């Protein structure tokens, strides 16, 4: 009787993590759209008046960081990170799944460390009101927050990937799936 409850809870947790990843993915796309519009406006103004829009280049640097790191969890959700499986494909499924599980564990440990360090750096940036100097002072802290939050979402998205890999490794009939990209957006 506890098994269906566990499956329901697992499904809710997994879906919640996916909602976070998809939301950040949408925000990353909106950031890219804003960057495109700002760049086109900057180029148009430069063409017609000979002067750029102050701060567009500097803001673009911070926005690019936001787009990359807010989109990284969605990329994991889709199974779209670059993976080299040349050796794993040649191994027996159980061995490949065990090695994949160990690799995912290393990824989770590195992500945990990265979240810790980048969160501390983001808090420092907020505290000192860190800015990017150029024609206009642009705050850097939104980008630093996006790095920490994006990596945290990636960490959450990697947990079900590790869970699935461990289940594959210790199943009665072990399997090793090279790509488990999700088909729903």
C-alpha positions as YAML, in Angstrom:
chain: A
units: angstrom
residues:
- id: 1
  name: UNK
  ca: [0.00, 0.00, 0.00]
- id: 2
  name: UNK
  ca: [2.93, 2.36, 0.57]
- id: 3
  name: UNK
  ca: [4.27, 1.81, -2.95]
- id: 4
  name: UNK
  ca: [1.56, 3.80, -4.79]
- id: 5
  name: UNK
  ca: [1.94, 6.63, -2.27]
- id: 6
  name: UNK
  ca: [5.69, 6.66, -2.86]
- id: 7
  name: UNK
  ca: [5.16, 6.68, -6.63]
- id: 8
  name: UNK
  ca: [2.67, 9.53, -6.37]
- id: 9
  name: UNK
  ca: [5.04, 11.51, -4.13]
- id: 10
  name: UNK
  ca: [7.93, 10.78, -6.48]
- id: 11
  name: UNK
  ca: [5.83, 11.93, -9.42]
- id: 12
  name: UNK
  ca: [4.84, 15.16, -7.67]
- id: 13
  name: UNK
  ca: [8.44, 15.90, -6.67]
- id: 14
  name: UNK
  ca: [9.73, 15.15, -10.17]
- id: 15
  name: UNK
  ca: [6.99, 17.26, -11.78]
- id: 16
  name: UNK
  ca: [7.71, 20.13, -9.38]
- id: 17
  name: UNK
  ca: [11.39, 20.07, -10.29]
- id: 18
  name: UNK
  ca: [10.48, 20.01, -13.99]
- id: 19
  name: UNK
  ca: [8.14, 23.01, -13.52]
- id: 20
  name: UNK
  ca: [11.04, 24.97, -12.01]
- id: 21
  name: UNK
  ca: [13.31, 23.99, -14.91]
- id: 22
  name: UNK
  ca: [10.73, 24.88, -17.54]
- id: 23
  name: UNK
  ca: [9.98, 28.22, -15.83]
- id: 24
  name: UNK
  ca: [13.67, 29.15, -15.78]
- id: 25
  name: UNK
  ca: [13.94, 28.01, -19.40]
- id: 26
  name: UNK
  ca: [11.11, 30.37, -20.36]
- id: 27
  name: UNK
  ca: [12.74, 33.22, -18.45]
- id: 28
  name: UNK
  ca: [16.04, 32.50, -20.26]
- id: 29
  name: UNK
  ca: [14.25, 32.71, -23.61]
- id: 30
  name: UNK
  ca: [12.62, 36.01, -22.62]
- id: 31
  name: UNK
  ca: [16.03, 37.38, -21.61]
- id: 32
  name: UNK
  ca: [17.40, 36.41, -25.03]
- id: 33
  name: UNK
  ca: [14.44, 38.08, -26.77]
- id: 34
  name: UNK
  ca: [15.02, 41.24, -24.74]
- id: 35
  name: UNK
  ca: [18.72, 41.15, -25.69]
- id: 36
  name: UNK
  ca: [17.80, 40.82, -29.37]
- id: 37
  name: UNK
  ca: [15.37, 43.75, -29.25]
- id: 38
  name: UNK
  ca: [17.87, 45.91, -27.35]
- id: 39
  name: UNK
  ca: [20.65, 45.06, -29.80]
- id: 40
  name: UNK
  ca: [18.48, 45.83, -32.83]
- id: 41
  name: UNK
  ca: [17.44, 49.14, -31.25]
- id: 42
  name: UNK
  ca: [21.10, 49.91, -30.45]
- id: 43
  name: UNK
  ca: [22.21, 49.16, -34.02]
- id: 44
  name: UNK
  ca: [19.31, 51.18, -35.48]
- id: 45
  name: UNK
  ca: [20.07, 54.18, -33.29]
- id: 46
  name: UNK
  ca: [23.76, 53.95, -34.12]
- id: 47
  name: UNK
  ca: [22.90, 53.80, -37.84]
- id: 48
  name: UNK
  ca: [20.52, 56.75, -37.78]
- id: 49
  name: UNK
  ca: [22.18, 59.00, -35.20]
- id: 50
  name: UNK
  ca: [25.77, 57.79, -35.06]
- id: 51
  name: UNK
  ca: [25.50, 57.14, -31.31]
- id: 52
  name: UNK
  ca: [24.71, 53.88, -29.49]
- id: 53
  name: UNK
  ca: [22.15, 53.47, -26.73]
- id: 54
  name: UNK
  ca: [24.22, 53.85, -23.54]
- id: 55
  name: UNK
  ca: [24.50, 50.68, -21.50]
- id: 56
  name: UNK
  ca: [23.17, 48.16, -24.03]
- id: 57
  name: UNK
  ca: [26.54, 46.42, -24.45]
- id: 58
  name: UNK
  ca: [27.22, 46.32, -20.72]
- id: 59
  name: UNK
  ca: [23.69, 45.10, -19.93]
- id: 60
  name: UNK
  ca: [24.03, 42.47, -22.65]
- id: 61
  name: UNK
  ca: [26.98, 40.93, -20.80]
- id: 62
  name: UNK
  ca: [24.95, 40.50, -17.61]
- id: 63
  name: UNK
  ca: [21.88, 39.33, -19.51]
- id: 64
  name: UNK
  ca: [23.91, 36.71, -21.40]
- id: 65
  name: UNK
  ca: [25.03, 35.20, -18.09]
- id: 66
  name: UNK
  ca: [21.41, 35.15, -16.95]
- id: 67
  name: UNK
  ca: [20.24, 33.44, -20.14]
- id: 68
  name: UNK
  ca: [22.91, 30.72, -19.93]
- id: 69
  name: UNK
  ca: [22.53, 29.83, -16.27]
- id: 70
  name: UNK
  ca: [18.75, 30.07, -16.11]
- id: 71
  name: UNK
  ca: [18.55, 27.73, -19.10]
- id: 72
  name: UNK
  ca: [20.96, 25.09, -17.80]
- id: 73
  name: UNK
  ca: [18.38, 23.16, -15.71]
- id: 74
  name: UNK
  ca: [15.98, 23.03, -18.66]
- id: 75
  name: UNK
  ca: [18.79, 21.57, -20.76]
- id: 76
  name: UNK
  ca: [19.26, 18.80, -18.17]
- id: 77
  name: UNK
  ca: [15.50, 18.22, -18.08]
- id: 78
  name: UNK
  ca: [15.53, 17.73, -21.84]
- id: 79
  name: UNK
  ca: [18.58, 15.43, -21.62]
- id: 80
  name: UNK
  ca: [20.34, 17.77, -24.03]
- id: 81
  name: UNK
  ca: [23.69, 18.23, -22.30]
- id: 82
  name: UNK
  ca: [26.59, 16.86, -24.32]
- id: 83
  name: UNK
  ca: [27.35, 13.29, -23.31]
- id: 84
  name: UNK
  ca: [30.15, 11.08, -24.57]
- id: 85
  name: UNK
  ca: [28.90, 7.51, -24.34]
- id: 86
  name: UNK
  ca: [31.34, 5.80, -26.70]
- id: 87
  name: UNK
  ca: [32.74, 3.54, -23.95]
- id: 88
  name: UNK
  ca: [29.46, 3.12, -22.03]
- id: 89
  name: UNK
  ca: [27.68, 1.78, -25.12]
- id: 90
  name: UNK
  ca: [30.23, -1.06, -25.35]
- id: 91
  name: UNK
  ca: [29.82, -2.16, -21.72]
- id: 92
  name: UNK
  ca: [27.20, -4.53, -20.31]
- id: 93
  name: UNK
  ca: [24.06, -2.55, -19.31]
- id: 94
  name: UNK
  ca: [24.53, -3.02, -15.55]
- id: 95
  name: UNK
  ca: [28.17, -1.89, -15.62]
- id: 96
  name: UNK
  ca: [27.30, 1.08, -17.85]
- id: 97
  name: UNK
  ca: [24.45, 2.10, -15.54]
- id: 98
  name: UNK
  ca: [26.71, 1.83, -12.45]
- id: 99
  name: UNK
  ca: [29.41, 3.96, -14.08]
- id: 100
  name: UNK
  ca: [26.75, 6.45, -15.20]
- id: 101
  name: UNK
  ca: [25.39, 6.56, -11.62]
- id: 102
  name: UNK
  ca: [28.84, 7.29, -10.23]
- id: 103
  name: UNK
  ca: [29.34, 10.02, -12.82]
- id: 104
  name: UNK
  ca: [25.99, 11.59, -11.91]
- id: 105
  name: UNK
  ca: [26.97, 11.44, -8.23]
- id: 106
  name: UNK
  ca: [30.16, 13.36, -9.04]
- id: 107
  name: UNK
  ca: [28.08, 15.88, -11.02]
- id: 108
  name: UNK
  ca: [25.75, 16.35, -8.03]
- id: 109
  name: UNK
  ca: [28.66, 16.85, -5.64]
- id: 110
  name: UNK
  ca: [30.27, 19.41, -7.95]
- id: 111
  name: UNK
  ca: [26.95, 21.20, -8.42]
- id: 112
  name: UNK
  ca: [26.39, 21.33, -4.65]
- id: 113
  name: UNK
  ca: [29.81, 22.92, -4.22]
- id: 114
  name: UNK
  ca: [29.18, 25.35, -7.11]
- id: 115
  name: UNK
  ca: [25.80, 26.39, -5.66]
- id: 116
  name: UNK
  ca: [27.43, 27.03, -2.27]
- id: 117
  name: UNK
  ca: [30.24, 29.15, -3.72]
- id: 118
  name: UNK
  ca: [28.12, 31.11, -6.21]
- id: 119
  name: UNK
  ca: [25.44, 31.83, -3.62]
- id: 120
  name: UNK
  ca: [28.08, 33.32, -1.34]
- id: 121
  name: UNK
  ca: [29.44, 35.39, -4.20]
- id: 122
  name: UNK
  ca: [25.94, 36.58, -5.15]
- id: 123
  name: UNK
  ca: [25.26, 37.68, -1.58]
- id: 124
  name: UNK
  ca: [28.58, 39.58, -1.51]
- id: 125
  name: UNK
  ca: [27.69, 41.24, -4.81]
- id: 126
  name: UNK
  ca: [24.35, 42.40, -3.42]
- id: 127
  name: UNK
  ca: [25.98, 43.63, -0.22]
- id: 128
  name: UNK
  ca: [28.56, 45.81, -2.00]
- id: 129
  name: UNK
  ca: [26.19, 46.74, -4.86]
- id: 130
  name: UNK
  ca: [28.69, 45.46, -7.44]
- id: 131
  name: UNK
  ca: [28.41, 47.19, -10.81]
- id: 132
  name: UNK
  ca: [29.89, 46.74, -14.30]
- id: 133
  name: UNK
  ca: [31.51, 50.00, -15.40]
- id: 134
  name: UNK
  ca: [31.12, 51.26, -18.94]
- id: 135
  name: UNK
  ca: [29.14, 54.09, -20.44]
- id: 136
  name: UNK
  ca: [26.55, 53.28, -17.77]
- id: 137
  name: UNK
  ca: [26.92, 51.52, -14.44]
- id: 138
  name: UNK
  ca: [25.10, 48.17, -14.72]
- id: 139
  name: UNK
  ca: [24.45, 46.09, -11.57]
- id: 140
  name: UNK
  ca: [26.21, 42.72, -11.70]
- id: 141
  name: UNK
  ca: [24.27, 41.11, -8.84]
- id: 142
  name: UNK
  ca: [21.28, 40.01, -10.98]
- id: 143
  name: UNK
  ca: [23.66, 37.92, -13.08]
- id: 144
  name: UNK
  ca: [25.34, 36.50, -10.00]
- id: 145
  name: UNK
  ca: [21.95, 35.56, -8.53]
- id: 146
  name: UNK
  ca: [21.00, 33.91, -11.83]
- id: 147
  name: UNK
  ca: [24.19, 31.83, -11.70]
- id: 148
  name: UNK
  ca: [23.44, 30.56, -8.18]
- id: 149
  name: UNK
  ca: [19.73, 29.98, -8.82]
- id: 150
  name: UNK
  ca: [20.34, 28.34, -12.20]
- id: 151
  name: UNK
  ca: [22.92, 25.97, -10.75]
- id: 152
  name: UNK
  ca: [20.58, 25.15, -7.86]
- id: 153
  name: UNK
  ca: [17.83, 24.27, -10.34]
- id: 154
  name: UNK
  ca: [20.32, 22.16, -12.31]
- id: 155
  name: UNK
  ca: [21.22, 20.37, -9.06]
- id: 156
  name: UNK
  ca: [17.53, 19.63, -8.42]
- id: 157
  name: UNK
  ca: [17.05, 18.41, -12.00]
- id: 158
  name: UNK
  ca: [20.09, 16.11, -11.72]
- id: 159
  name: UNK
  ca: [18.67, 14.32, -8.66]
- id: 160
  name: UNK
  ca: [15.96, 12.41, -10.57]
- id: 161
  name: UNK
  ca: [18.55, 11.63, -13.28]
- id: 162
  name: UNK
  ca: [20.78, 10.01, -10.63]
- id: 163
  name: UNK
  ca: [17.80, 8.19, -9.12]
- id: 164
  name: UNK
  ca: [16.84, 6.77, -12.54]
- id: 165
  name: UNK
  ca: [20.41, 5.71, -13.22]
- id: 166
  name: UNK
  ca: [20.72, 3.89, -9.88]
- id: 167
  name: UNK
  ca: [17.38, 2.17, -10.49]
- id: 168
  name: UNK
  ca: [18.62, 1.04, -13.91]
- id: 169
  name: UNK
  ca: [21.84, -0.29, -12.39]
- id: 170
  name: UNK
  ca: [20.14, -2.41, -9.75]
- id: 171
  name: UNK
  ca: [17.07, -3.54, -11.66]
- id: 172
  name: UNK
  ca: [16.49, -7.27, -12.22]
- id: 173
  name: UNK
  ca: [16.95, -6.66, -15.94]
- id: 174
  name: UNK
  ca: [19.41, -3.75, -16.03]
- id: 175
  name: UNK
  ca: [19.23, -1.33, -18.90]
- id: 176
  name: UNK
  ca: [21.35, 1.59, -19.91]
- id: 177
  name: UNK
  ca: [19.58, 4.34, -21.81]
- id: 178
  name: UNK
  ca: [22.03, 6.58, -23.66]
- id: 179
  name: UNK
  ca: [19.70, 9.56, -23.89]
- id: 180
  name: UNK
  ca: [16.63, 10.08, -21.79]
- id: 181
  name: UNK
  ca: [15.55, 13.36, -23.31]
- id: 182
  name: UNK
  ca: [12.05, 14.37, -22.35]
- id: 183
  name: UNK
  ca: [9.61, 14.79, -25.21]
- id: 184
  name: UNK
  ca: [7.30, 17.30, -23.54]
- id: 185
  name: UNK
  ca: [8.08, 20.99, -23.22]
...
